[in-house]
Amino acid sequence: MTTHTSNQRSYLIILDPHQLLPGELRTHLQTSRRWNVINNKTRHDPSAALLVVAAQETPSLQMHRFFTSVASIPMVIFDTAPALNRQMNAFHAGANGYIMPGITIPELLPLLDIAVQGGFATCVRSHQLAQSMLRGPLEFSKREQEVVTLYSLGASESAVAEELNISIKAVQDTLSRACRKVGVNSPVSLVMWWTRWSLADPIPFADEEDEEDEVPTIATPYVLSA
């Protein structure tokens, strides 16, 4: 792990394709003297700090480009990165931290200081911090899983209906049921909740296809070690 002095900058990657990162936090990061903003149209310098906010480049290409050119990344913040293998590739490439949607500036700044001093893994509360980002057991039927996943990845209600060969009303009813199940009040909040679980292990689906099937399936969170 790279050791950083006070006058050096750390790497910070934010993948935010759904623009879920609060505007205030995005502005703060972009105007901070600690971080440089580099987008997909710019050749990045591995010796500079790296901040990617809502880049148009696909997350998989971002990962490939960044982690093949940067030897060690002290801290990585993923806002919306739904694939578990992408998260695992990041850790295998030397990254050692993640934050999920909902973080506030007061909560973020101490973690940035941790990154500068050597990385998220140096924090004695890393396990508790990781655990706090994961909310309760995930209990969705197969149909709910399919609808919420497609919708969270950016598909419209009509696109979800077409993909699953169901009515738009069935999509809306499924989203409403999923919202009630996890305790949120809108599909937008459901998307933010869903991305918190994007680091979970693959979820075994129920056998029943009926959209009203409530047989629970439980995901096991992927948690950083303390």
Secondary structure by P-SEA (a helix, b strand, c coil): cccccccbbbbbbbbcccccccaaaaaaaaacccbbbbccccccccccbbbbccccccaaaaaaaaaaccccccbbbbcccccaaaaaaaaaacccccccccccccccaaaaaaaaacccccccaaaaaaaaacccbbbbcaaaaaaaaaaaacccaaaaaaaacccaaaaaaaaaaaaaaaccccaaaaaaaaaaaccccbbbbbccccccccbbbbbbbbcccc
